[in-house]
Amino acid sequence: MGKVIRGEIFVLDDNIDTDQIIPAEYLTLVPSKPDEYEKLGSYALIGLPDRYGKFVASGEMKTRYPIIVAGENFGCGSSREHAPIALGASGVEAVIAQSYARIFFRNCTATGELYPWECDIRLCEEFATGQEVTIDFEENLLINHTLDKSYNLKPLGDVQPVIDAGGIFAYARQTGMISR
């Protein structure tokens, strides 16, 4: 079997913006410093309304949810690279959304922090936080084990090898586009 991600999901709805993903007050943290990278992850999604519950439990540095399921326009707002970095630092490996803000999708690819999958179905209305799912990269398939249902995902295409490599600069080094 090829690459898979399995775990519990955290469900969000439409228009989750970068201020909700990582509020501006935390942008002073420098992701290239390991302790600040970890701290950045502990603040991921801290700007959400209370109705969603805690993404990272109080006193923890990582989330228990490696996969986020969202509606339309995920990552809208400012173009801060800190947004996908904070999610990646928190332990998120993938987001599955109906659509993304273009700059957030690009920042996911550039940083190599997480995989931005898309699905035409409004999973955010069908799924609930805490359900167990698997993303099968080879089949472009999302399996919700709790509901015992499978859903087709749009292929990642050319962004997958860039994210696999760890971001745009790592990919460029790996493929010989820039010197090591």
C-alpha positions as CSV (number, residue, x, y, z in Angstrom):
1,M,0.0,0.0,0.0
2,G,1.2,3.5,-0.8
3,K,1.2,6.6,1.4
4,V,-1.7,6.9,3.9
5,I,-2.7,9.2,6.7
6,R,-5.0,7.9,9.4
7,G,-6.4,9.5,12.4
8,E,-9.2,11.6,14.0
9,I,-10.6,14.6,12.2
10,F,-11.3,18.1,13.3
11,V,-14.3,19.6,11.4
12,L,-14.7,23.3,10.4
13,D,-17.0,25.1,8.1
14,D,-16.6,27.8,5.5
15,N,-14.3,30.8,5.4
16,I,-11.8,29.8,8.0
17,D,-9.3,32.7,7.7
18,T,-5.6,32.9,8.6
19,D,-6.4,35.1,11.7
20,Q,-8.4,32.1,13.0
21,I,-5.7,29.7,12.1
22,I,-2.9,31.7,13.8
23,P,-3.8,35.2,15.1
24,A,-1.4,38.1,14.3
25,E,-0.1,38.3,17.9
26,Y,1.7,35.0,17.4
27,L,3.5,36.0,14.2
28,T,6.5,37.1,16.1
29,L,7.4,33.5,16.7
30,V,10.2,32.4,14.3
31,P,9.4,29.0,12.7
32,S,13.1,28.3,11.9
33,K,13.8,28.1,15.7
34,P,12.7,24.6,16.9
35,D,11.3,25.8,20.3
36,E,9.3,28.6,18.6
37,Y,8.1,26.3,15.8
38,E,6.7,24.0,18.5
39,K,5.1,26.9,20.4
40,L,3.6,28.1,17.1
41,G,1.9,24.7,16.7
42,S,0.4,25.0,20.2
43,Y,-1.4,28.1,19.1
44,A,-2.9,26.6,15.9
45,L,-6.6,27.4,15.4
46,I,-6.7,29.4,18.7
47,G,-8.6,32.1,16.9
48,L,-11.6,30.0,16.2
49,P,-15.0,30.7,17.8
50,D,-15.7,28.7,21.0
51,R,-18.3,26.5,19.3
52,Y,-15.6,24.4,17.6
53,G,-13.9,23.4,20.9
54,K,-10.2,23.2,21.5
55,F,-8.0,22.1,18.6
56,V,-4.9,21.8,20.8
57,A,-5.8,20.8,24.4
58,S,-4.7,23.2,27.2
59,G,-1.2,22.5,28.3
60,E,-0.4,20.4,25.2
61,M,1.9,21.4,22.3
62,K,0.3,19.1,19.7
63,T,-3.2,18.3,18.5
64,R,-4.7,14.9,18.5
65,Y,-6.2,15.6,15.0
66,P,-3.8,15.0,12.1
67,I,-6.6,15.8,9.6
68,I,-8.8,18.8,9.2
69,V,-12.0,18.7,7.2
70,A,-13.4,22.1,6.1
71,G,-15.9,23.7,3.8
72,E,-15.2,26.4,1.2
73,N,-12.5,29.0,1.1
74,F,-10.2,27.6,3.7
75,G,-7.2,29.8,4.6
76,C,-8.7,33.0,3.3
77,G,-7.5,36.4,4.6
78,S,-3.9,37.5,4.8
79,S,-1.2,35.7,3.0
80,R,0.8,34.7,6.1
81,E,3.0,31.6,5.7
82,H,2.6,31.1,9.4
83,A,-0.9,29.6,8.8
84,P,0.1,26.3,7.2
85,I,3.3,26.2,9.3
86,A,1.3,26.5,12.6
87,L,-1.0,23.7,11.5
88,G,2.0,21.5,10.5
89,A,3.8,22.3,13.7
90,S,0.6,21.3,15.6
91,G,0.7,17.8,14.0
92,V,-1.7,18.3,11.1
93,E,-0.7,16.3,8.1
94,A,-3.6,17.2,5.7
95,V,-6.6,19.4,5.2
96,I,-9.5,18.3,3.1
97,A,-11.6,21.3,2.1
98,Q,-14.2,22.0,-0.6
99,S,-12.0,24.9,-1.8
100,Y,-9.0,27.0,-0.6
101,A,-7.9,30.5,-0.8
102,R,-5.3,30.5,-3.5
103,I,-2.5,31.9,-1.3
104,F,-3.1,29.4,1.5
105,F,-2.9,26.5,-1.0
106,R,0.3,27.9,-2.4
107,N,1.8,28.4,1.0
108,C,1.0,24.7,1.9
109,T,3.0,23.7,-1.2
110,A,5.8,26.2,-0.6
111,T,6.4,25.3,3.0
112,G,5.7,21.5,2.6
113,E,3.9,21.5,5.9
114,L,0.7,19.7,4.9
115,Y,-1.3,18.3,2.0
116,P,-4.2,20.4,0.8
117,W,-6.7,17.9,-0.5
118,E,-10.0,19.0,-2.2
119,C,-13.3,17.2,-2.3
120,D,-16.4,18.3,-4.2
121,I,-18.7,17.0,-1.5
122,R,-19.5,19.2,1.6
123,L,-17.8,16.8,4.0
124,C,-18.0,19.4,6.8
125,E,-21.8,18.8,6.9
126,E,-21.5,15.1,6.8
127,F,-18.6,14.5,9.2
128,A,-18.1,15.2,12.9
129,T,-15.0,16.1,14.9
130,G,-13.4,12.9,16.4
131,Q,-14.4,10.5,13.6
132,E,-11.7,8.2,12.4
133,V,-10.6,8.5,8.7
134,T,-7.9,7.4,6.3
135,I,-6.6,9.3,3.3
136,D,-5.2,6.9,0.7
137,F,-2.8,8.8,-1.6
138,E,-2.6,6.1,-4.3
139,E,-6.4,5.9,-4.7
140,N,-7.1,9.6,-4.0
141,L,-9.7,8.3,-1.5
142,L,-10.9,9.4,1.9
143,I,-12.4,6.6,4.0
144,N,-14.5,7.5,7.0
145,H,-14.3,4.5,9.2
146,T,-16.9,5.8,11.6
147,L,-19.5,6.2,8.9
148,D,-18.2,3.2,6.9
149,K,-18.2,5.4,3.7
150,S,-15.6,6.4,1.1
151,Y,-15.2,9.6,-0.8
152,N,-13.2,10.5,-3.9
153,L,-10.6,13.3,-3.5
154,K,-9.2,15.4,-6.3
155,P,-5.7,14.3,-7.1
156,L,-2.9,16.5,-5.6
157,G,-1.1,16.5,-8.9
158,D,2.2,18.4,-9.2
159,V,2.0,19.7,-5.6
160,Q,2.4,16.3,-4.1
161,P,6.1,15.8,-4.9
162,V,6.9,19.3,-3.7
163,I,5.2,18.7,-0.4
164,D,6.7,15.2,-0.1
165,A,10.1,16.8,-0.5
166,G,9.4,19.2,2.4
167,G,8.6,22.4,0.4
168,I,9.7,24.3,-2.7
169,F,13.3,24.8,-1.8
170,A,13.8,21.2,-0.7
171,Y,12.2,20.1,-3.9
172,A,14.4,22.4,-6.0
173,R,17.5,21.0,-4.3
174,Q,16.3,17.4,-4.7
175,T,15.6,17.8,-8.4
176,G,18.8,19.8,-9.2
177,M,17.0,23.1,-9.9
178,I,19.2,24.8,-7.3
179,S,22.5,23.6,-5.9
180,R,22.5,21.8,-2.6
